Amino acid sequence: MTMNLLLKCGRVAETKAFYSEILGFEVSDSAEGTCTVQKDGGTIIFSDANLWAGPPHCTGTIYFFLADVDSYYEQIKAKAIVRWPLENTSYGTREFAVKDCNEYTLAFAQKRI
């Protein structure tokens, strides 16, 4: 089963730039007022349409699982706001998190063997 998220963004153009230039995601235009961002099989669709009340918000963390989290951390740590640094967790992952341009927390993880 594949899961995609549809999230509110402040501005589509700013979101596209952040995800492509800072995070190195594949970014494409979707329907009017939306864009799609993808990384290693994970997809988020952003919309600046007035579908929800208030500013963008999420009470959780959005996880992307990568084959080489250490390398990815080195690529983006100086370009993004790091919410927590690269670390081994007690629940079996090596991960870090950043804040995106819409205030969402994105974690990038790799399962430890």
N, C-alpha and C positions, 0 to 999 in steps of 0.2 A: 504494500500500500504506500502510495506517495502522499505526502501532506504538503500543501502550500499555504502560506499565510497571506492574508490581505490586511494591510495595516494603513492607518492614516499617516500622512506626512504633512509637514508644513508647506513645502514647495517641492514639486517634482524635479525641477531643474537642479536644485541644491542636493536633493537626495541622489539623483543620477550621478552628479559629480563626486559626491562623497564615496559612494559605493564603487565607482569605476576608478577614480584617481587615488583614493586613500586605501581602500580595501582590496582593489584589484578584482572585483567581481565582474562577471559578464552582465552588461546592462542593456536593456532594450525597451523601446517604447511599446506600450500595450494599448489599450483603449484610450480614448481621450481623457486626459488628466491622470493617467496612470503610467507606471513603469514597472518592469520586472527585473529583479536582480537575482543572479544565480552564482553559487559557488559549490563545487564538488557535490552536485546533486541536490543541494538545498535551494529553495526558491522562496522569495518574498515578493509580493506584488504590493506596490505603494500607490495610494491614491490621495490627491489633494481635494477630492470632491467632498462636499459637505454631507457625508453619509453618517457621521457621528457627531455628537455634541462635544464641544471643548477641544483642547489641544491634543496632539498625539500622546498616548500614554499606554503603558503596559505594566502590570504588577509582577511580571515574571521575567525570565531570562530566555532568550532565543539561542538555541545551541546549533552549531554546525560541527559535524565530525569530519576531521581531515586525516589524510594519510601521514602528513608530516607537520605537526603543530609547531614544533620548534623552529623550523625554517620559516613558517608563516609569521610567527611572532617576531622573528628578527626583521622580516620585511616591513612590518607595519607599526612596530612599537613606538617609533619616533614620529609617526604621522598621525596617530589617533590618540584619544584620551583613554588611557588604560584604567579600567575599573579594578581589576586585580591582575597581578603579574603572572607569568607562566609558573605553574606549580603542579606538583603531584598531589592528587586529592586522596582522601581516605576511601572514596567510593570507586576507585579504580581508573581514573582518567588523569591525563596530563592536560592542563587547560589554562586559558587566560580569557579575559573579557575586555571589551572596549565599549565606549558609549558612542552611539551613532549620532548623526546630525539632527535626529528627531527625538533624542533622549532615550532611545531604546538601548537595552543592554544586550550585546551580542557576545556569546561565549564561543570559543573555538577550542575543540577538544580532540584528543586522541585516546583511544582505549589502551591501557597498559596491559601488558601480558605478564 
